[in-house]
Amino acid sequence: MYPNNKSCLFKSLFLAAAIFGSPGAFAGNTDTGVLDQCEKLPLVLNLAPFSTTYGDANNSVCVDVPVALKEVHVVFNLDTNTVDGNHVSVGLKHMFMLGTAIKDRIDRGLVNPSNVSIIGVFHGTAAKWATNDSLTHATSEYIATQRFWINRIMALKNAGVNLQLEICGVTMRGNSWTNDNLYTPVDSQSNPIGKIYVNQGAIGRIIDLQQQKYVYIHEGYEDWDAN
C-alpha cells in the first residue's frame, strides 16, 4: 500500500498542469485523455495568489492532457520534512495548490463542494510543523514557514473548500506533547481561523481513508540509503 521510501513519491505534477478541463476533441482512444491539438489552457499558477508571479493567463505552455476533476477525495501523508528551495513543505504547498484549483472549480459551478475532501495527516518527522511556540523547536525558521502555508490552507477551508489537517496522537504521545502544544491557524490579523485535529493514529487513519477510496499522495523521501 505504501511506496518505496528511496524514491520521490507520487509527485503531484497535475497541480502544475491544467486542472480546468477543455472542450477540445480528444485524439484516437479517448481513454488516453490526449487532445487532437494541444491548447494553452489555464493552470493553477494562473490563480491567486500565484498569478501575481505567473500572470492570470497561460501564454507559454501548450497542454496535451486536460484535467477536469469533478470529485476530489485525497489524503496527503505528511510524514517527512521534505522542503523545496524556499524551505516550504512540498506536501503542504501541493495541498494548498490543489485546494486553490478546486475552489476555482467550485466558484465556477463545476464541482459540488460536497464532493470534495482533502485531508493532510501530520506524523513522523513532519509532526513538529503542527506545534506551537511552547516547544523549543517551534521557533525555527522552517516551522514559521510551514505555519504560513497551514494558515493558507485554513483560509481556503473557511472559503468553502473541505480541507482538513490532522496530527497523529501516537506521535504526540511519543514526543510527550499534549493538545496545548498544537499550533492554532490564524489569519493576517492573528485571529484564530481553525484547528489541527488529533487522530487516534496516522497509519490507521490513512488505511481507513484509502479503504474509503481516497487517493493517497506522499511527497518526499526518507534518505536512509542514498547511493
N, C-alpha and C positions, 0 to 999 in steps of 0.2 A: 504493500500500500504506500510505503514511503520511498522516495527516490534515493539514489546513491549520494552519500554525503560528499563525495570527492568532486562532484561537478556542480556548476551553477545550475539551478533547478527551475524549470518552468518559467523562463523569462517571459514577462508579460509584454511581448512585442506588439500585441494588438492594441495596447494602450497608446503607443506612438503612431499607430496606423489609423485608418478610417474606422470610425465606430458609429457612423451616422447613416449608413445604408446608401443605396443608389438605385435609380430606376433603370439603369443601363442593362442591356441584354447580356446574358451570360454565354460564354463560349462553349460549344460542344456539350460535354457532360455537365449539366447544371450542378451536380453534386460537388464539383470542384470549387465552385464559387468564383471562378475566374471570369472577368468581363471580356467581351469581344475586343474592346478597346479600353485602355486604362483611362481614368478620369482624375482630375485634380480635386478630389473630394476633401471636405473639411476634416481636420484632425483634432484630437483632443487638445493639442497645443495651440489651436486657434480659439480656444475658450478661455475666459478669465479664470484664474489670474495669469495663465501662461501667455495669453495673447499680447500682453504688454511687451514681451520679449520676441515672440514669434509672429505677431500680427494676427488679425482676425480672419485671414483668408489664406488658403494653401495655394501658393503660386509656383511651387517648385517640385513637389512630389506627386507623380502620377501613380494612382493606386490601381492595382490589378484585381485585388480581392477586397471588396467592401465588407464591412461588419455591421449588421443591423440587429443588435440584441433586443429582445422583447421580454425576456425573463432573465434575472441575474440572481443566482444563489451561489455565493462564493465564500470560502473560508481561507484567509491568509494565515499561514503558520509563521508567526513572528517569534522564532526561537534562536535566531543568530543575529549578531550585531554587525552584519554586513552593511556598509555605508558606501555612498558614491563619493566622488571627488570633493563634494561640498559637505561631507560628513552627515548626509541625510540618509536615514534608513531607507533602503530600496523598497522594502515591503510597505512601509507607511506611505511613501511617496506614490507608489503604484496603486495602493488602496485609495488614496485621495484622487488620483487621476481617473481611476475607474468611476468613483463616485461623481466626479465632475462631469464626465461624459454621460453618465446615466441621468444626472439632474437635467442636462440639456434635453435628453430624450423625453423625460417626464414633462418638462416645461412645454415641449412641442407636441404633447399628446401621443407620443409614440410608445411609451412604456407606462403601464399602470403601476403606481407606487407599491401596491400590494404584492406585486410580482418581483420585488427587489429585497434582497437580504445579503448584506456584505459584512462579514464578521472577521475581525482580526484577533488572534489569540496570542498574547504575550506569554512566554515561558523561557526557561533556559537562560542563556546569556543576555537576551534582549529584554528580559523581565524588568531589569533595572530602569529601563526607559519609562516605565509606568509608575515610578515612585516620585516622591516629593522631597523637599529640602530637609526633611527630618533625618534623612540618611546621608552620610558623608559623601558617598559617590554621586549623589544627585546634584551636586554643584558643578559638575564638569561641563565643558562646552558642548560635548556631544549630547548630553541629557537635555540641555536647553534647546538645542537644535531639534531634537525629536519632539519636544513639547510643542514647538511651533506647528509641526505637522499634525500632532494629536489635536491641537486646537482647531486646525483647519478641518479635520475630519468631523469633529463635533459640530462645527458651524454648518457643514453640509447636512448632517443629521437633522439639525434644527430647521434647515431649509426644506426638509421633506424627503430626504434620501435615507432609506433604512440602513444606516451604518451602525456598527456596534464594536466596541473594543472590550476585550476581556483579559484577565490575567489568571494564571494558574494558581489555585490555592495551595497546591503541593509545593510549587516553587517558593511561594511566600512563606510557608511553614518551614521549609528547609533553610531559608535565609533569616528566620526569626523576624519576619515582617508581619505587621498587622494591617488592618484596613486603614488605620490612621496614617500609614506610611505611603498611601497611594496618592498619585497626582490627581488633582481636580482640574479638568479642562476649563479654560477661561476665554472670554472674548477680549477684544482690544482694550477694553476698559477694566480688565481684570475681574469681570463678573463671572461667576460660575455658569457654565453652559451645558453641563452634563457630567457623567461619571464613567469611570472604568469599572466594569463589573468583575466580580470574582467568581470563577467557575470551580467546580469540585476537583477538576484535574484536566490539564490541557490535552493529554493524549486521548483520554476517554471522550472528551468533548469533540475533538477533531474526528474521531472514529464515528461518533454519533451523527455529526453533521454530514460526513461522507455517506453514511448509510441513508441519510435523507436526500441524497443526490446533490449535495453541494460540490461545486468544483473546488479542488484542492490546489492552492498555489503556495509554493515555498521558494522564496528568492534569497539565495545566499549559499554559503558552503561552509563546511567545517574543515579547516585546514589541518587535519590530523596527519596526513601523509602526502605532503606536497613533493612530487618527484619531477 
